[in-house]
Every structure is written in C-alpha cells, then in structure tokens.
Amino acid sequence: MRVAGLALGLLLLAASPAAGHHVGVWTARDNEVSTNFKQIKFALQAGKFDVARQLYESGALRRDLQAQATRLPAGLDASIRKALAAGDARAAERGLMVFFVALTRDLAGQADRQLADPSASPDIRLASSRKFLEAIWRYYSLVDFAVTQYDPKAATAVRLAFDEAEGYAKGAAASDLDRLRGPFQQMVRVLTGVIETSPTSARRDS
C-alpha cells in the first residue's frame, strides 16, 4: 500500500530534529502535532496527496486545529482539505503555515500575560517564559521557511524577537521582566499581521 510504502520515510522524518532556520539554542522535542505536520509535509513533497490527506484528516494536527477553530481564520480546515484533495501542495502548505503561525502567536500572547501576572513570583514567571520559548520554537520552526517566502520582513522580525527574548530569558534578573515582555508582544503583532494578510483569512463568517 502507498501508506506502508512511506512508513519508513515518515518514521525517519518524525525522529529527526526540527528543521528550519534555527536562531536560538532551543531544540524542542516533537509532540503529536509537530510530528503529524512533518509526516504530512513529507507526503506532500513525495507527491502522495492521498497519503497526505489521510494523515491530515485522521491526525493530531487537525484535531488541534478544530479545537482552536474560534481563534483561527474561518474555513481554514476546509481550505486545507480542499487543497489536499486537489493535489495543490502550495495551498495546503499555506493553510498549514497559517495554523502554526496562529499557534505561535497565541503562545507568545500567553507568555506575555504570564510575565505580567503579579500573582506568580518573578522566578516562576521567568522560568515560565523559557518554557514558552521552547514551545514557540517547536511550532514556528516548522513554518519559518514558508513565512520567509510569504513575508520575508515578518519572518525576520519574528526571528529577531525570538533571539531577543531568548537573550533576556537566559540572562535577565527575575526582578527585571518588563523588557522580556517586549519581544513576545512583537511576535504577537507580527504574526497577527501574517494571519490577517494570508489568503485563507479572507474566508470569514459574516
């Protein structure tokens, strides 16, 4: 079967480190969503659109996308499925890019809110920001190349903001967290712009 024929390649890809323009020291481990994305992308690159469609429709990525549908452009799931059914790899990858950009944006927003939370100690907030950076890079690194092709300035801005946040998280004093919020806020602004200008964002409910 075609699915079985790709099994070895998918396994090797899922086991490999995250690809992309790594700008920091984070080497976030894959989870079900990032692994599923890599499998779908491998199938698309191999021209196996029926396999990619099966992997998407039954995988963790789509389940997570559906669970967060209210924070995503309306019709995103349908547009990805349509692209996969039509064998349009570019459109499918663009839709997947929007999903991971949205995940990254939401994580950056959560990190900013956590840093501003006075109920948590400065040490806890600083430690939390490091975990958020790891999660942010897990998802953004998957689509950095796609974002670079779509909006090079935005991709550069995100990488610079990540580098800045990483530097603060590594060396900042727990009593000086305001500067760390700036890069997270910048990520939110830039990534929101990428989402709002993407073709998939034109499909909104009235």
Backbone as JSON, one array per atom type, in Angstrom:
{
  "sequence": "MRVAGLALGLLLLAASPAAGHHVGVWTARDNEVSTNFKQIKFALQAGKFDVARQLYESGALRRDLQAQATRLPAGLDASIRKALAAGDARAAERGLMVFFVALTRDLAGQADRQLADPSASPDIRLASSRKFLEAIWRYYSLVDFAVTQYDPKAATAVRLAFDEAEGYAKGAAASDLDRLRGPFQQMVRVLTGVIETSPTSARRDS",
  "N": [[0.83, -1.2, 0.0], [0.3, 2.36, -0.51], [0.53, 3.96, 1.79], [1.96, 2.28, 3.51], [4.27, 2.13, 2.03], [5.42, 4.57, 2.46], [6.08, 4.51, 5.07], [8.63, 4.08, 6.3], [10.03, 6.38, 5.55], [8.48, 8.38, 6.76], [8.78, 7.72, 9.44], [11.51, 8.15, 9.82], [11.64, 10.88, 9.3], [10.0, 11.92, 11.33], [11.55, 11.34, 13.51], [13.72, 12.97, 13.24], [15.61, 15.99, 14.07], [14.05, 19.23, 14.56], [13.56, 21.03, 11.57], [14.68, 23.95, 9.71], [15.31, 27.52, 10.03], [17.15, 27.77, 12.5], [17.47, 29.89, 15.13], [18.14, 30.08, 17.76], [19.08, 28.44, 20.86], [17.31, 26.53, 21.49], [16.06, 23.27, 21.3], [13.49, 21.98, 20.76], [11.49, 19.19, 21.62], [9.6, 17.01, 19.51], [6.03, 16.9, 19.44], [2.78, 15.3, 19.23], [1.41, 16.86, 17.37], [3.38, 18.36, 15.93], [4.86, 16.25, 14.9], [2.95, 14.99, 13.27], [2.56, 17.03, 11.4], [5.07, 17.02, 10.11], [4.99, 14.54, 8.93], [2.85, 14.86, 7.14], [3.91, 16.88, 5.51], [6.12, 15.56, 4.42], [4.81, 13.62, 2.88], [3.5, 15.3, 1.06], [5.7, 16.45, -0.26], [6.62, 14.19, -1.5], [4.72, 13.87, -3.35], [2.49, 12.38, -2.72], [-0.51, 12.76, -2.42], [-2.89, 11.56, -1.61], [-2.08, 10.12, 0.6], [-1.15, 12.2, 2.22], [-3.57, 13.48, 2.65], [-4.98, 11.55, 4.14], [-3.34, 11.41, 6.4], [-3.66, 13.99, 7.39], [-6.48, 14.22, 7.82], [-7.0, 12.3, 9.77], [-5.27, 12.85, 11.79], [-3.35, 14.26, 14.62], [-2.85, 16.95, 14.23], [-5.03, 18.08, 12.79], [-7.06, 17.63, 14.67], [-6.26, 19.32, 16.74], [-6.37, 21.73, 15.4], [-9.13, 21.93, 14.87], [-10.04, 22.09, 17.49], [-9.21, 24.6, 18.19], [-10.54, 26.31, 16.58], [-12.02, 28.69, 16.83], [-10.19, 30.69, 17.16], [-8.91, 30.89, 14.81], [-8.58, 31.68, 11.26], [-11.71, 31.69, 9.66], [-12.93, 28.79, 8.04], [-10.48, 27.58, 7.6], [-9.78, 24.85, 8.04], [-11.39, 23.6, 6.08], [-10.3, 24.72, 3.77], [-7.72, 23.65, 3.76], [-8.25, 20.92, 3.51], [-9.53, 20.94, 1.02], [-7.43, 21.78, -0.63], [-5.66, 19.64, -0.35], [-7.19, 17.56, -1.42], [-7.3, 18.43, -4.03], [-4.74, 18.19, -4.83], [-3.04, 20.32, -4.51], [-0.25, 21.37, -3.44], [1.03, 23.71, -2.65], [-1.04, 25.44, -1.77], [-2.06, 23.89, 0.32], [0.15, 23.8, 2.07], [0.32, 26.48, 2.65], [-2.03, 26.9, 4.11], [-1.49, 25.26, 6.32], [0.7, 26.62, 7.28], [-0.52, 28.98, 8.21], [-1.96, 27.95, 10.37], [0.1, 27.1, 12.17], [1.43, 29.49, 12.56], [-0.57, 30.86, 13.89], [-0.73, 29.31, 16.24], [1.8, 29.88, 17.3], [1.61, 32.65, 17.68], [-0.43, 32.73, 19.66], [0.83, 31.42, 21.78], [2.92, 33.21, 22.28], [1.42, 35.37, 23.15], [0.29, 34.29, 25.47], [2.62, 33.93, 26.94], [3.39, 36.57, 27.36], [1.23, 37.48, 28.95], [1.58, 35.84, 31.17], [4.02, 36.75, 32.15], [3.22, 39.22, 33.03], [1.66, 38.68, 35.18], [0.94, 39.33, 38.43], [0.46, 37.59, 40.48], [2.15, 35.45, 40.42], [5.46, 34.51, 41.33], [8.48, 36.39, 40.55], [10.59, 34.64, 39.81], [9.24, 32.32, 39.03], [7.77, 33.31, 36.88], [9.83, 33.97, 35.12], [10.98, 31.45, 34.66], [8.8, 30.26, 33.45], [8.64, 31.72, 31.09], [10.79, 30.74, 29.68], [9.98, 28.15, 29.11], [7.84, 28.72, 27.47], [9.19, 29.83, 25.31], [10.49, 27.59, 24.31], [8.29, 26.07, 23.45], [7.23, 27.84, 21.56], [9.28, 27.88, 19.65], [9.2, 25.23, 18.83], [6.9, 25.09, 17.26], [7.0, 27.36, 15.49], [9.4, 27.01, 14.07], [8.79, 25.04, 12.28], [7.48, 26.26, 10.19], [8.91, 28.43, 9.43], [10.39, 28.75, 7.05], [8.35, 28.79, 5.17], [6.96, 31.1, 5.97], [8.98, 32.95, 5.5], [9.11, 32.88, 2.71], [6.59, 33.87, 2.13], [6.35, 36.33, 3.52], [9.02, 37.97, 3.91], [10.0, 40.08, 5.57], [8.4, 39.9, 7.85], [9.11, 37.34, 8.76], [11.81, 37.74, 9.39], [11.51, 39.63, 11.43], [10.19, 38.1, 13.39], [12.13, 36.16, 14.0], [14.17, 37.79, 15.0], [12.88, 38.88, 17.23], [12.49, 36.55, 18.7], [15.16, 35.83, 19.21], [15.88, 38.02, 20.79], [14.15, 37.71, 23.0], [15.06, 35.25, 23.9], [17.66, 35.9, 24.69], [17.15, 37.67, 26.83], [15.75, 35.93, 28.52], [17.7, 34.12, 29.22], [19.6, 35.66, 30.55], [18.38, 37.61, 32.12], [17.54, 39.29, 35.14], [15.4, 38.13, 37.71], [13.88, 40.14, 38.72], [13.54, 41.93, 36.71], [11.52, 41.91, 34.45], [10.01, 43.26, 32.58], [11.3, 44.06, 30.22], [11.5, 41.67, 28.92], [8.94, 41.17, 28.11], [8.5, 42.71, 25.86], [9.64, 41.52, 23.38], [7.95, 39.27, 23.14], [5.48, 40.53, 22.78], [6.02, 41.77, 20.37], [6.23, 39.55, 18.66], [3.56, 38.7, 18.72], [2.26, 40.86, 17.44], [3.46, 40.88, 14.86], [2.97, 38.28, 13.88], [0.2, 38.22, 13.94], [-0.31, 40.0, 11.9], [0.65, 38.5, 9.71], [-1.23, 36.43, 9.65], [-3.62, 37.86, 9.18], [-3.23, 38.89, 6.65], [-3.05, 36.72, 5.05], [-4.19, 34.57, 2.38], [-6.12, 32.7, 3.24], [-7.37, 33.97, 5.3], [-9.3, 35.52, 4.23], [-11.64, 34.18, 4.14], [-14.12, 34.55, 5.97], [-16.64, 34.2, 8.48], [-19.8, 35.73, 8.16]],
  "CA": [[0.0, 0.0, 0.0], [1.09, 3.59, -0.55], [0.84, 4.4, 3.14], [3.04, 1.44, 4.01], [5.48, 2.44, 1.3], [6.03, 5.78, 3.01], [6.22, 4.37, 6.52], [9.99, 4.27, 6.74], [10.38, 7.79, 5.41], [7.76, 9.15, 7.77], [9.38, 7.42, 10.73], [12.79, 8.83, 9.88], [11.39, 12.31, 9.39], [9.47, 12.24, 12.65], [12.61, 11.19, 14.5], [14.78, 13.93, 13.01], [15.44, 17.27, 14.77], [13.25, 20.22, 13.83], [14.29, 21.69, 10.51], [14.37, 25.36, 9.59], [16.36, 28.48, 10.33], [17.2, 27.79, 13.95], [18.22, 31.08, 15.54], [18.45, 30.02, 19.17], [19.65, 27.19, 21.34], [16.23, 25.62, 21.81], [15.86, 22.09, 20.44], [12.25, 21.45, 21.32], [11.1, 17.86, 21.17], [8.33, 16.94, 18.8], [4.84, 16.31, 20.05], [1.93, 14.66, 18.22], [1.04, 17.81, 16.32], [4.53, 18.65, 15.07], [5.2, 15.01, 14.19], [1.94, 14.83, 12.22], [2.88, 18.01, 10.36], [6.23, 16.55, 9.35], [4.53, 13.41, 8.11], [2.05, 15.43, 6.04], [4.81, 17.6, 4.61], [6.9, 14.55, 3.7], [3.93, 13.04, 1.87], [3.3, 16.32, 0.02], [6.93, 16.56, -1.03], [6.72, 12.98, -2.31], [3.62, 13.84, -4.31], [1.5, 11.4, -2.29], [-1.56, 13.6, -1.86], [-3.87, 10.73, -0.91], [-1.5, 9.82, 1.91], [-1.18, 13.45, 2.99], [-4.96, 13.74, 3.07], [-5.29, 10.62, 5.23], [-2.59, 11.83, 7.59], [-4.27, 15.2, 7.91], [-7.85, 14.04, 8.28], [-7.06, 11.43, 10.95], [-4.13, 13.13, 12.66], [-3.42, 15.15, 15.78], [-2.83, 18.34, 13.79], [-6.39, 18.53, 12.5], [-7.83, 17.66, 15.92], [-5.89, 20.54, 17.44], [-6.9, 22.84, 14.61], [-10.57, 22.02, 15.12], [-10.25, 22.51, 18.88], [-8.88, 26.02, 18.31], [-11.13, 26.93, 15.39], [-12.53, 30.04, 17.08], [-9.07, 31.64, 17.12], [-8.28, 30.75, 13.5], [-9.42, 32.18, 10.16], [-12.85, 30.83, 9.34], [-12.77, 27.99, 6.84], [-9.11, 27.1, 7.42], [-9.79, 23.39, 7.89], [-11.97, 23.27, 4.78], [-9.38, 25.11, 2.7], [-6.61, 22.69, 3.74], [-8.78, 19.67, 2.95], [-9.77, 21.16, -0.4], [-6.13, 21.81, -1.3], [-5.12, 18.28, -0.36], [-7.99, 16.78, -2.37], [-6.99, 18.91, -5.38], [-3.33, 18.0, -5.11], [-2.39, 21.64, -4.53], [0.67, 21.35, -2.29], [1.32, 25.08, -2.2], [-2.17, 25.94, -0.99], [-2.13, 23.12, 1.56], [1.22, 24.24, 2.96], [-0.01, 27.83, 3.11], [-3.01, 26.75, 5.17], [-0.79, 24.72, 7.49], [1.51, 27.73, 7.79], [-1.38, 29.88, 8.99], [-2.27, 27.29, 11.62], [1.24, 27.14, 13.09], [1.65, 30.9, 12.9], [-1.56, 31.2, 14.92], [-0.29, 28.68, 17.48], [2.94, 30.64, 17.81], [1.08, 33.93, 18.17], [-1.15, 32.53, 20.91], [1.82, 31.1, 22.82], [3.61, 34.45, 22.64], [0.47, 36.15, 23.95], [0.21, 33.67, 26.8], [3.87, 34.22, 27.64], [3.33, 37.97, 27.79], [0.3, 37.58, 30.07], [2.18, 35.18, 32.32], [5.04, 37.65, 32.68], [2.55, 40.36, 33.66], [0.8, 38.19, 36.26], [1.57, 39.62, 39.72], [0.21, 36.53, 41.46], [3.26, 34.5, 40.36], [6.73, 35.12, 41.72], [9.34, 36.68, 39.4], [11.34, 33.45, 39.41], [8.32, 31.43, 38.32], [7.45, 33.93, 35.6], [11.0, 33.85, 34.26], [11.08, 30.05, 34.25], [7.69, 30.01, 32.53], [8.95, 32.31, 29.79], [11.71, 29.83, 28.98], [9.18, 27.04, 28.58], [7.07, 29.24, 26.34], [10.1, 29.96, 24.18], [10.7, 26.26, 23.75], [7.07, 25.71, 22.73], [7.13, 28.72, 20.41], [10.19, 27.45, 18.59], [8.74, 23.93, 18.32], [5.91, 25.3, 16.21], [7.38, 28.33, 14.46], [10.49, 26.5, 13.24], [8.22, 24.19, 11.24], [6.96, 27.04, 9.07], [9.73, 29.63, 9.23], [10.73, 28.86, 5.64], [7.13, 29.19, 4.46], [6.72, 32.5, 6.3], [10.01, 33.72, 4.81], [8.69, 33.01, 1.32], [5.35, 34.66, 2.06], [6.59, 37.69, 4.04], [10.38, 37.94, 4.45], [10.18, 41.04, 6.66], [7.76, 39.34, 9.04], [9.92, 36.22, 9.24], [12.99, 38.32, 10.03], [11.08, 40.26, 12.68], [9.9, 37.05, 14.37], [13.39, 35.56, 14.43], [14.86, 38.77, 15.84], [12.16, 38.94, 18.51], [12.79, 35.31, 19.42], [16.53, 35.96, 19.7], [15.88, 38.99, 21.88], [13.51, 37.08, 24.15], [15.95, 34.2, 24.38], [18.75, 36.55, 25.41], [16.64, 38.15, 28.11], [15.39, 34.78, 29.37], [18.92, 33.48, 29.69], [20.43, 36.48, 31.42], [17.65, 38.63, 32.86], [17.25, 39.11, 36.56], [13.98, 37.84, 37.92], [13.19, 41.38, 39.06], [13.51, 42.79, 35.53], [10.8, 41.12, 33.47], [9.3, 44.09, 31.61], [11.99, 44.04, 28.94], [11.23, 40.38, 28.28], [7.6, 41.18, 27.52], [8.54, 43.38, 24.56], [9.77, 40.6, 22.24], [6.74, 38.45, 23.0], [4.46, 41.39, 22.2], [6.38, 41.96, 18.97], [5.83, 38.34, 17.95], [2.1, 38.72, 18.57], [1.9, 41.86, 16.43], [3.93, 40.48, 13.53], [2.28, 37.07, 13.46], [-1.19, 38.6, 13.66], [-0.3, 40.57, 10.56], [0.79, 37.42, 8.74], [-2.52, 35.74, 9.58], [-4.66, 38.73, 8.61], [-2.97, 39.15, 5.23], [-2.99, 35.45, 4.32], [-5.4, 34.33, 1.57], [-7.13, 31.94, 3.97], [-8.09, 34.84, 6.23], [-10.4, 36.19, 3.53], [-12.86, 33.39, 4.29], [-14.62, 34.77, 7.32], [-18.09, 34.13, 8.63], [-20.46, 37.04, 8.23]],
  "C": [[0.87, 1.26, 0.0], [1.48, 4.07, 0.84], [1.99, 3.6, 3.72], [4.34, 1.77, 3.32], [6.18, 3.68, 1.81], [6.38, 5.65, 4.48], [7.63, 4.65, 7.0], [10.39, 5.74, 6.66], [9.73, 8.65, 6.45], [8.39, 8.95, 9.14], [10.7, 8.16, 10.89], [12.61, 10.33, 10.02], [10.9, 12.7, 10.76], [10.55, 12.18, 13.7], [13.69, 12.24, 14.37], [14.54, 15.21, 13.79], [14.63, 18.22, 13.93], [14.11, 20.93, 12.8], [13.96, 23.17, 10.52], [15.55, 26.23, 9.97], [16.42, 28.65, 11.84], [18.06, 28.96, 14.4], [18.6, 31.05, 17.01], [19.06, 28.7, 19.56], [18.58, 26.16, 21.64], [16.17, 24.47, 20.81], [14.64, 21.36, 20.97], [11.93, 20.08, 20.76], [9.75, 17.93, 20.45], [7.23, 16.43, 19.71], [3.98, 15.73, 18.93], [1.62, 15.59, 17.06], [2.21, 18.09, 15.39], [4.97, 17.42, 14.29], [4.23, 14.79, 13.03], [2.19, 15.79, 11.07], [4.03, 17.52, 9.48], [5.86, 15.38, 8.44], [3.73, 13.91, 6.9], [2.96, 16.11, 5.03], [5.66, 16.63, 3.79], [6.06, 13.94, 2.58], [3.68, 14.03, 0.73], [4.53, 16.43, -0.87], [7.13, 15.35, -1.93], [5.61, 12.88, -3.35], [2.53, 12.85, -3.96], [0.33, 12.13, -1.61], [-2.64, 12.79, -1.15], [-3.37, 10.38, 0.48], [-1.53, 11.07, 2.8], [-2.58, 13.74, 3.5], [-5.36, 12.82, 4.22], [-4.61, 11.04, 6.52], [-3.2, 13.07, 8.22], [-5.63, 14.93, 8.54], [-7.94, 13.21, 9.55], [-6.02, 11.77, 12.01], [-4.38, 14.13, 13.77], [-3.47, 16.62, 15.36], [-4.25, 18.85, 13.54], [-7.24, 18.58, 13.77], [-7.52, 18.94, 16.69], [-6.43, 21.76, 16.71], [-8.39, 23.02, 14.86], [-10.87, 22.51, 16.53], [-10.01, 24.01, 19.05], [-9.51, 26.84, 17.19], [-11.58, 28.37, 15.62], [-11.44, 31.1, 17.03], [-8.35, 31.62, 15.77], [-9.17, 31.37, 12.42], [-10.53, 31.19, 9.84], [-12.59, 30.07, 8.04], [-11.38, 27.43, 6.62], [-9.06, 25.6, 7.22], [-10.3, 23.0, 6.51], [-11.01, 23.61, 3.64], [-8.2, 24.16, 2.61], [-7.08, 21.38, 3.11], [-9.01, 19.8, 1.45], [-8.46, 21.14, -1.18], [-5.53, 20.41, -1.4], [-5.87, 17.42, -1.38], [-7.67, 17.16, -3.81], [-5.54, 18.68, -5.76], [-2.56, 19.3, -5.21], [-1.51, 21.77, -3.29], [0.91, 22.75, -1.76], [0.2, 25.63, -1.33], [-2.3, 25.2, 0.34], [-1.07, 23.59, 2.55], [0.96, 25.65, 3.48], [-1.03, 27.77, 4.24], [-2.38, 26.23, 6.44], [0.1, 25.79, 8.12], [0.68, 28.64, 8.69], [-1.7, 29.26, 10.35], [-1.11, 27.4, 12.61], [1.63, 28.56, 13.46], [0.68, 31.32, 14.0], [-1.2, 30.56, 16.26], [0.84, 29.47, 18.12], [2.49, 31.97, 18.39], [0.4, 33.76, 19.53], [-0.2, 32.19, 22.05], [2.57, 32.36, 23.25], [2.71, 35.34, 23.48], [0.33, 35.6, 25.36], [1.46, 33.96, 27.61], [3.87, 35.65, 28.17], [2.4, 38.12, 28.99], [0.87, 36.94, 31.33], [3.24, 36.08, 32.98], [4.42, 38.83, 33.43], [1.72, 39.96, 34.88], [1.46, 38.41, 37.62], [1.36, 38.52, 40.76], [1.32, 35.47, 41.47], [4.55, 35.23, 40.72], [7.56, 35.42, 40.47], [10.11, 35.46, 38.91], [10.46, 32.5, 38.6], [7.99, 32.01, 36.95], [8.62, 33.82, 34.62], [11.16, 32.42, 33.76], [9.99, 29.7, 33.24], [8.0, 30.55, 31.15], [9.9, 31.42, 29.0], [10.97, 28.64, 28.39], [8.35, 27.49, 27.39], [7.96, 29.39, 25.11], [10.35, 28.62, 23.51], [9.49, 25.83, 22.92], [6.91, 26.55, 21.47], [8.05, 28.24, 19.29], [9.78, 26.09, 18.03], [7.81, 24.13, 17.14], [6.4, 26.24, 15.11], [8.46, 27.78, 13.54], [9.97, 25.62, 12.1], [7.82, 24.99, 10.0], [7.76, 28.31, 8.81], [10.06, 29.82, 7.75], [9.52, 29.33, 4.84], [6.81, 30.66, 4.73], [7.72, 33.39, 5.58], [9.65, 33.92, 3.34], [7.49, 33.93, 1.16], [5.59, 36.12, 2.44], [7.97, 37.72, 4.69], [10.6, 38.89, 5.63], [9.57, 40.51, 7.95], [8.6, 38.21, 9.62], [11.17, 36.72, 9.96], [12.63, 38.92, 11.38], [10.8, 39.22, 13.76], [11.19, 36.44, 14.9], [14.17, 36.5, 15.34], [14.21, 38.88, 17.22], [12.44, 37.71, 19.34], [14.19, 35.38, 20.0], [16.6, 36.9, 20.9], [15.28, 38.39, 23.15], [14.41, 36.01, 24.75], [17.1, 34.8, 25.19], [18.32, 37.06, 26.77], [16.35, 36.98, 29.05], [16.62, 34.1, 29.95], [19.64, 34.32, 30.73], [19.7, 37.48, 32.29], [17.53, 38.28, 34.34], [15.76, 38.91, 36.72], [13.2, 39.11, 38.23], [13.04, 42.33, 37.87], [12.85, 42.05, 34.38], [10.12, 41.95, 32.39], [9.96, 44.06, 30.24], [11.72, 42.74, 28.19], [9.86, 40.35, 27.62], [7.62, 41.77, 26.11], [8.67, 42.43, 23.37], [8.55, 39.7, 22.05], [5.61, 39.27, 22.36], [4.73, 41.65, 20.72], [6.0, 40.74, 18.14], [4.33, 38.32, 17.7], [1.7, 39.66, 17.45], [2.25, 41.37, 15.01], [3.15, 39.27, 13.02], [0.8, 37.31, 13.2], [-1.3, 39.2, 12.27], [-0.18, 39.52, 9.47], [-0.55, 36.7, 8.55], [-3.55, 36.59, 8.84], [-4.46, 39.0, 7.13], [-2.9, 37.86, 4.41], [-4.27, 35.26, 3.53], [-6.48, 33.59, 2.34], [-7.95, 32.83, 4.88], [-9.22, 35.59, 5.56], [-11.71, 35.46, 3.7], [-13.37, 33.52, 5.72], [-16.13, 34.68, 7.34], [-18.66, 35.53, 8.73], [-21.19, 37.19, 9.54]]
}
